[in-house]
């Protein structure tokens, strides 16, 4: 009976939460959502194809009301008709985006991490929809905060967000890293700079016993891969006495973690000369020896296969090959090819730590690709551990896009 009632609500376009009379939101412009839209199944996004009609002349960046076909409120959302995702719900009530709202939401984000013991520094303070702030990312590095506002409405209010973050966390500086290409989908320019406080952006940070020189104004993402912090440790636990290859090494965190854990040799491959220099500097900062290779990973793996080289532990942590669903097919081929080559370099009982950082690639899809690659490489593998993003990057199951980082720790089976 419960299942039948749920299906009726979903197919009729009724909202399962509390219903608010239209008079409460009469002054707020908004949109009417079509029946069967994903928002009736728990998601917080409304796509352009799911809009039945607009009312009250909503403007780009406005806070709008979402309503069903019977004029009942589904919540408050931020609006951008230029984006494929025209509305992102941030509250199931009537709610404005004012100073008090941002103080409350950021406070809640901090408190939830404190309860879980993951209020880290460096670490993520706010993670977009997962913390009820669609498009807002706040990362902490020592006494500095890095802010990203990736949606139009939040970008228009970034000074309010910075003011709330300053009030709650008292950083020495707040740095704007709004140079992420995803902003183009919202019609936003790419910019970076210091919003408040100190102009010093190059700092040394420590994470999990490792030290890194990072530039918060120019470093990848907001300065460092904060989403891999737990995985550096998980992979390094296997590295003692092994020959390690870290592909797409970026600033060398996996390589450094393995070297500190007692790997016999560590090689880090990175196509960017600037990043190779950064790996060398970070290795020196940590007192470890790493061989760096400035090379295309695909070409490097092929060369090592040709020369009959073997490694005992290989890390594949490529940048996202999938920028949109339209690029899935070509990305699949790229992912598969590097996995075939990596598996061919591993002996029986060798380890492969592999990651995908695109929300367009599901965990099941990623595993299917690994199986295909292992068949072509004539290597069978077993799963030792499922790897993901840390708890300060929370995942909401009703918004699957919040889970973007998927990983597996695999072992090559002996020949049978």
FENSULFEN-V198468 format. One record per residue. N is the residue number from 0. RES is the residue in one small letter. NEAR is the number of other ideal C-beta (glycine too) atoms within 8 Angstrom. Layout:
# FENSULFEN-V198468
N;RES;NEAR  N;RES;NEAR
This chain:
# FENSULFEN-V198468
0;x;4  1;x;5  2;x;6  3;x;7  4;x;8  5;x;9  6;x;8  7;x;9  8;x;11  9;x;9  10;x;8  11;x;7  12;x;12  13;x;10  14;x;10  15;x;6  16;x;5  17;x;4  18;x;7  19;x;9  20;x;7  21;x;9  22;x;5  23;x;8  24;x;12  25;x;6  26;x;3  27;x;11  28;x;11  29;x;14  30;x;16  31;x;13  32;x;16  33;x;10  34;x;9  35;x;7  36;x;11  37;x;10  38;x;14  39;x;14  40;x;7  41;x;5  42;x;8  43;x;11  44;x;11  45;x;16  46;x;11  47;x;8  48;x;4  49;x;10  50;x;14  51;x;7  52;x;6  53;x;10  54;x;7  55;x;8  56;x;5  57;x;11  58;x;7  59;x;9  60;x;10  61;x;10  62;x;11  63;x;15  64;x;13  65;x;15  66;x;14  67;x;13  68;x;10  69;x;6  70;x;7  71;x;12  72;x;15  73;x;12  74;x;11  75;x;14  76;x;15  77;x;17  78;x;15  79;x;15  80;x;8  81;x;7  82;x;11  83;x;6  84;x;10  85;x;12  86;x;14  87;x;13  88;x;14  89;x;13  90;x;9  91;x;7  92;x;8  93;x;10  94;x;9  95;x;6  96;x;11  97;x;7  98;x;8  99;x;6  100;x;10  101;x;15  102;x;11  103;x;8  104;x;12  105;x;17  106;x;9  107;x;10  108;x;14  109;x;12  110;x;8  111;x;10  112;x;14  113;x;8  114;x;6  115;x;7  116;x;5  117;x;9  118;x;9  119;x;11  120;x;7  121;x;12  122;x;13  123;x;13  124;x;14  125;x;12  126;x;12  127;x;12  128;x;13  129;x;11  130;x;14  131;x;9  132;x;15  133;x;12  134;x;14  135;x;15  136;x;12  137;x;15  138;x;13  139;x;15  140;x;15  141;x;8  142;x;5  143;x;15  144;x;14  145;x;16  146;x;16  147;x;13  148;x;13  149;x;15  150;x;14  151;x;14  152;x;14  153;x;15  154;x;15  155;x;7  156;x;11  157;x;12  158;x;7  159;x;11  160;x;16  161;x;12  162;x;10  163;x;12  164;x;15  165;x;11  166;x;8  167;x;10  168;x;10  169;x;5  170;x;13  171;x;6  172;x;15  173;x;15  174;x;15  175;x;14  176;x;13  177;x;14  178;x;6  179;x;10  180;x;5  181;x;7  182;x;12  183;x;8  184;x;7  185;x;14  186;x;9  187;x;10  188;x;5  189;x;10  190;x;7  191;x;10  192;x;7  193;x;12  194;x;11  195;x;8  196;x;7  197;x;7  198;x;5  199;x;6  200;x;12  201;x;7  202;x;11  203;x;8  204;x;12  205;x;7  206;x;10  207;x;7  208;x;5  209;x;12  210;x;9  211;x;13  212;x;11  213;x;13  214;x;9  215;x;14  216;x;10  217;x;5  218;x;11  219;x;7  220;x;9  221;x;12  222;x;13  223;x;15  224;x;11  225;x;14  226;x;10  227;x;12  228;x;13  229;x;7  230;x;12  231;x;13  232;x;10  233;x;11  234;x;15  235;x;12  236;x;7  237;x;9  238;x;15  239;x;7  240;x;6  241;x;13  242;x;10  243;x;17  244;x;11  245;x;14  246;x;15  247;x;10  248;x;15  249;x;10  250;x;14  251;x;16  252;x;14  253;x;16  254;x;17  255;x;14  256;x;15  257;x;16  258;x;15  259;x;11  260;x;10  261;x;7  262;x;14  263;x;6  264;x;7  265;x;13  266;x;13  267;x;14  268;x;14  269;x;15  270;x;8  271;x;7  272;x;6  273;x;6  274;x;12  275;x;13  276;x;8  277;x;11  278;x;16  279;x;10  280;x;9  281;x;15  282;x;15  283;x;7  284;x;10  285;x;11  286;x;4  287;x;9  288;x;6  289;x;14  290;x;8  291;x;14  292;x;10  293;x;8  294;x;9  295;x;6  296;x;12  297;x;9  298;x;8  299;x;12  300;x;13  301;x;9  302;x;8  303;x;10  304;x;11  305;x;6  306;x;6  307;x;5  308;x;7  309;x;9  310;x;14  311;x;10  312;x;17  313;x;14  314;x;13  315;x;13  316;x;15  317;x;12  318;x;5  319;x;8  320;x;10  321;x;12  322;x;5  323;x;6  324;x;6  325;x;4  326;x;10  327;x;10  328;x;6  329;x;8  330;x;12  331;x;9  332;x;8  333;x;9  334;x;15  335;x;12  336;x;10  337;x;14  338;x;16  339;x;11  340;x;13  341;x;14  342;x;14  343;x;9  344;x;13  345;x;14  346;x;7  347;x;7  348;x;6  349;x;13  350;x;14  351;x;17  352;x;18  353;x;13  354;x;13  355;x;12  356;x;10  357;x;11  358;x;8  359;x;7  360;x;12  361;x;7  362;x;8  363;x;6  364;x;8  365;x;13  366;x;9  367;x;8  368;x;12  369;x;13  370;x;8  371;x;9  372;x;14  373;x;12  374;x;7  375;x;8  376;x;11  377;x;4  378;x;10  379;x;7  380;x;12  381;x;7  382;x;8  383;x;7  384;x;7  385;x;8  386;x;12  387;x;9  388;x;8  389;x;10  390;x;7  391;x;13  392;x;12  393;x;10  394;x;9  395;x;8  396;x;5  397;x;8  398;x;11  399;x;8  400;x;7  401;x;13  402;x;11  403;x;9  404;x;13  405;x;13  406;x;12  407;x;14  408;x;15  409;x;13  410;x;11  411;x;15  412;x;10  413;x;6  414;x;4  415;x;4
